[in-house]
Amino acid sequence: MRMLHGFLTLSLLATAGMMPSTAGAQSDPAQVAAYLKTLPATPAPAFDEMRRETLAAASISCADKPEAMPSNRNNYLWQYEKSPQLLEGYDRNRIFFGCSDWHDAVASTWMLMSLLKQDPKIAVASDIKDIAATHFRKTNTDGEYAFFTAPAPPGAGGGGGYNFEMPYGYSWLIKLWGESKGSNNADGRKVATALTPLAKWMSEKYVFYLYNLKFPLRSGVETNTAFAMGLALDGADLGDDTTLHTAIHANALRLFGKDKSCTTNFEPQNSDMISSCLSEAALMGRVMEPADFAKWLDAFLPPVYSDLFQTYAQDVDTSHTNTTGPDAEVQLTWESHKISLLFQRAAELLAISYGLPKDDPRVPVFKELASIEATHGYSKLGDAGYEGEHIVPYYAVLYENATQGPAPTAPPKPRGRPGQGGDAAPAADGN
């Protein structure tokens, strides 16, 4: 009986990913170097004019299309009536009414403004500027602010404003606001000015949310705490929001500082678009000193040459999705998540490499794996149809911006001599 109990215990531990293994073992530099030689030399995919236009066009096509009625109505567009009614004048009273849902609309807008900043002469520049002009009029921004700050209507079940899209959607809006503040064009700065009241309100709520959060969510979808905190940190740093910056740093260390042996063998799950392990590691690389982060990473991720790490060296299998059956839309959504996951992994692998000491032997491995994952992502760019148009492009641009170096930690400085003003210089990562 005792032997049976021991066997069952070991089986349960193995199932839970808790068996003694190479997870959390300190990396051997010689084995890291040998592993690097086994990886196919994969240059970073070209981010040329055609690719930028392809990504931008996908998001432009959904930006003005009202989101479908969600199963759990939130009153943002679909009003609480016996027969759901689309908000009258939504295109004059809301900013982010397109794409699949609110956070996708915000993230797509971020992507478009980022591309315009990097390539002011992009062929679709006039379309991007039109979105900035028509979605960010005073009536739109007033309506957006009123929705979030108003009390939830009776019987709304938490709808209304306060907790709608917290924290993932809040993170994207704060990122859009902070990065737009340093824009090199008038359209970007207009977006930042229009969003300032709402961004500041969301930032205050976000700070309270973080300090009150008892446990982080480690999912592979939008609820993932670490990934959302990384997005918000981008906006806080470029928006010079020191209170939110401090809250993210303090709570990242509180929530994740003692984590060990991440269950990489659980990734990816069926609808994942976020790598839970890599997102947490990327965030910690931004809030810890490089030497401390290297030690933390030793305990958190398995060595890059171990079997447990190879999920991040492989393509994502989307063959399980059946896009011709009765639930084709759901299946396409899952497929788009998997394609996005490839770009998300690539971006986080680069972020981890930037957080390590420059002479850490894992740095070139993470960068090589990022190129491999992004190449897989681009090979599937159009596979998920419309369901992919509203999510894959902005994850691809997250990766492309990450290729330009570490996320900037301070607002860009004005050009010209002191006292002369002038347009702000582009941010270090092109955002």
N, C-alpha and C positions, 0 to 999 in steps of 0.2 A: 504493500500500500504506500509506504514511504517512497519507494522508487517510482511508483506511478505518479504520486504527487509531485516529485521532482521533475519528472518528464513533462507533466502538464505545465508546470511553472516555466520551464525553459521554452516550451512551445509558445506560451502566451507572451513571454518576453520577446521572442523572435518576431512574433506577429506585430507587437507594438514597436518594433524597431529599437529595442533596448538591450539586445544581446551584446556582450562584449565584442568589440569589433575594431576596425580601423577608424571608426567615426571619432572625431575629436583627438586623434593621435597627432603628435607633432610631426610635421613634414620632414622628410629626409632630403636635403638639397640635391644629393646625387641622383636619387630616384626622380625628383622633380625634373632635373635636367634631362634625364633619360626619357622621361615621359614626353617632354616637349618635342623631342626629336621624332616621336611616333605620330605626332599630329600633322595632318596635311597642311602644307603651306597655303594659307587662304588669305589673300589680300582683302582688306575691307572693301565691301561693295562700293562701286562708284555712285556718288550722290550727284549725278549730273542734272542738267536742266530738264531733260525729259522726265527723270524720276521725280524731281521736285514738283513738276506740273501734274504728273499722274496722281501723286499723293494729295496735292491741293484740290484738284478737280473732284476727287472722291468726296472730300468734306464739303466743298461748296455745293455739291449736288444735294446734300441732305440738310444744309444749314437753314433753308427757308421752308422745309417741309415739316409741318407740325408733327410732333411725336404722337405715336399711337396711344390710345387710352391704356394706361397700365392696369393690371388686374387689381392692384390695390391703389385706387384713385387717390391722388395727393392734392387735388384742387389747384395745382399749378396751372394746368390748361383745362383739364376736364372737371367741370364743376359738379358739386354735390346736388344732384337732382335725381328724381326717380328714373328719368331717362337722361343719362349723362350728356351734358351739353359742352361743346367746345367754347372756351372763354371768348366772349365777343370782343373783337378788336385785339386779339392776342398779339398781332404783329405790331401793335402800338403800345401794348401794356406789359410785354414781357421781352426779355433779351434773348434767352436761350431756349427757344421753342422748337428748334429743329432736331434732326437726327433721331436716334432711338429713344433717348431719355435725356434728362437735364444734364447729368455729368458728361455724357458724350458730346452734347452741344457745347458745353464749356470747354472741354478738352479739344474739340475740333476747332473752336475759335482760337484757342491758344496756338494750335499748330499752324493755322493760317497766318496769324500775326507773326509767329516766329519765322515762317518761310518768307513773308514779306520783308521782314527785317534783314534776313540774310541775303535776299535777292530782290531788291526793290523793283527790278525790271522784269520780274517773272511774268510770263505771258498772261497769267490770270490775275495780275495785280489789280486791275479795275474791278474785278468781281470781289476780291478781298476787301478793297476799299469801300465797295458798295455795302458790304455787310457791316463794316465799321460805322458807316454813315447812317444806315437805316435801323440797325439793331440797338444802337447806343444813343438814340435821341432821348431827350429829357423825359418824355412820357414813358418810354420803355424802361429807363433806369429807375424812375419813380415807382412804376408798377412792380418792378422786380424787388426793390427794397421794401415796398409795402407788403408784398407777399411773405417775405421772410421774417419781417419784424412784427407782423400782426399776430395776435393770439389765434390759436387753432379754432376753427369754427366748431360749434357744438356737434358732437357725434362724428367728428372727423377721424377719430382713432389715431391721433398724433399727426394728422396732416396739417396743412397750414404752413407755418414757416419754421418754427424753432428747430426741430430735429430733422427736417427734410434734407436729405443728402449729407448728413453729418456722419463721418468726417470726410469721406472720399470726395464728394462734390465740392465741399468747402475747400479742400486741398487744391483742387484744380482751379477754382476761382482765385484763391490767394496766389497761386503760381502765375496765372494769367495777369493778375493785377501787378504783382511785383516785377515781373519781367517786362511788362509794357511800360512801366515807369521809366525804364532806361532805353526806350525805343529810339532809333535813329530817324524816325519819321513821324509826321504829325498824326497820322492815323493811329499809330500805336499809343502815342501819348494821350490822344483823345479817349481811347479805350480805358487807359489807366485812370484818367480824371473822372470818367463816368462811373467807374467801379469803386472809387475810393470810399464812399460812405458804406457801401455794402461790405467791401473787403475789411474795413476796420471793424465793423460790427461782427463779422464772422471770425475775425482774428481773436476778438475778446471772448467769444463763445468757445472757440477752439482751445484757448488757454485753460479755461475752466474745465472743459471736457478732458483734457489731458491729465490735469492734476487729480481729477476725480475718477479716472479710469483705473479700475482695480486689476484687470487682466487684459492683455492685448489679444486681439483676434489674429490667428495665424493661418487664415484661409488662403485659398488660391484665387479669390475673386475680389470684388470691390471692397469687401469688408476688411481686408488686410490692413492692420494698424500700421506696420512698419512702412509699407509702400506709401500710404497716405501721408505719413509724417515726412517722408522724403520729399514728396511733391510740395507740401506746405513749407518745408525748410527752404526750398528754392525761392519761393515767393517772399518769405520772411527776410531772407538775406538781401535779395535785390530790392525789396521794398523798404529796407532799413527798419524792419519791425523787430526791435531788440527784445521786446517782451515775449513775442511768439518764438523767436529764435532760442531764447533762454529756456522756455517751457519745453520745446522739442528736445533740446540737448539733455536737460535734467531728466525728463521722463523717458527718453530712450535708454539712458543709463539705468534708470530705476526698473523699467519693464524688461529690458533685454540683457543687462550687464552681466548677469549670472548664468545665462543660457549656455548649454553645452549639448553636443551631439545632436544636431538637427537631423530630423528623419528624412534625409534626402531620398530614401527608397520609397517614400510616399508620393513623390512627384513624378509626373504630373497626374492629377486626378481628372475626372471626366470633363469638367467645364473650366479648368484652370486657365487663367490668363496672366497670373502672377506667380512667380516662384517665391514661396514663403521664405525658404532658407536664404536665397540670394538677396531678397529685398531687405531682410533683417541685417544681413552682413553688410550690405551697401550702406544702410543707415548708420550702423555702428562705425564704419570706416570714416564717416563724416563728423562724428561727435567724439572720437577718441584720438589720442596721439598715435602716430604710426607704429611706434614700438609696442604700445599697449594693445593696439588693434591686432597686430600680428600674433600676439600671444592669445588674445581672445579668439581669433580666427582658428588657431590651432585646436582649440577646445571645441569650437562650434561646428566647423565643417570637416569632413574627412579629407585626408590627403588627396591632392588632385589625381594621383596615379592609382588610387584605390578603386575597386569595383563600385563602391557606394557613390563615387563622384561622377561616374560616367554618364549619368542621365543628362548632365550639362554639356556633354561632348557629342550628343546625338540629336538627330532630327526628331521632331514630334510626329507621332503617328496619328493621322487624321482619318485612317481608313475605316474606323469604327462608326463614323457618322454616315447616316443614310439620308441623303438630301432629296430623295424622291418619295419618301413615305408620307404618311398623314401628318407627322410632326416635322415636316421639312424645315420650317422656320426655326424651330428650336435646335434642330441638328445643325443648321447653318450658323446659328449663333455660337454653338459649341465649337464648330470648326473655326470660326473667326477668332474665338478665344485662344485656341491652340496656336494659330498663326501669330496672334499678338504676343503670345507667351515667348515665342522665339526671339522677337525684338526686345521684349522686356528682360529676358535673361541676358541678352547681349549687352543692354544698357547697364544692368546691375553688375555684370562681370567686369565691365570697364570701371565702374564706380569703385568696386572692391580693389581693383589694381591701383587706383589713385590713392586709396587710403593706406596702402601698405608702404613700408620703407622702400625707397627706390631700388635698393639692392636686393630686395626679397626675391628669391628665385621663382616664386609663383607669379610675379607680375607679368612676364611675357606669356605664361600659360593662359592666364585669364584674358589677356588681350587677343591671343590667337583663338581661343574658344569663342570670344565675342564675335569675331569675324565669321567663324564657322556658323554660329547660330543665326546671325543676320543674313548670311547668304541663303540658308535654308528658308528664312522668312520671306525674302524677296522672291524666291522660286515659287511661293504659294500666294503671292500678293492678291491675285484676282480670284482665288478659288472659292471664297465665301460669298460672292455676290454683294447685294445691298447690305446684308447683315455684316459683312466685313468692311464696307465703306465707312461706317460710322465709328469704327474702333481701331482697325489695323493701321490706318495712316498715322494717327497720332502716336501710337506706340513706335512706329518706324522712325518718326521724327525725334522721339525721346532718345532712341539709340543714336541717330545721326548727330544730335547735339552732344551726346556723351563722347563721341569720337573726337570732339574738339578740345577735350581736356576736362579737368575737374569742374564741378559746378562752382560758379563764382560765389564768393562769400561776402561781397560788399557791393553797393550800388556803383555803376560805372561813373568815372569822374568826367566832368565836362571838358570838352576840348578847348584849346586856346589858352591865353595867358590869364592869370587870376584876375577876376573882376570883369572879364569880357563876355562870360556866358558862352553861348553857342550850344549846338546840338550835343547830346550825350553820346559818348563813344559806345559802340556795340559791346555787349557783355562778352566775357571771356569765352562762354560756350556757345555764342551765337544766338542766344535766346533774347 
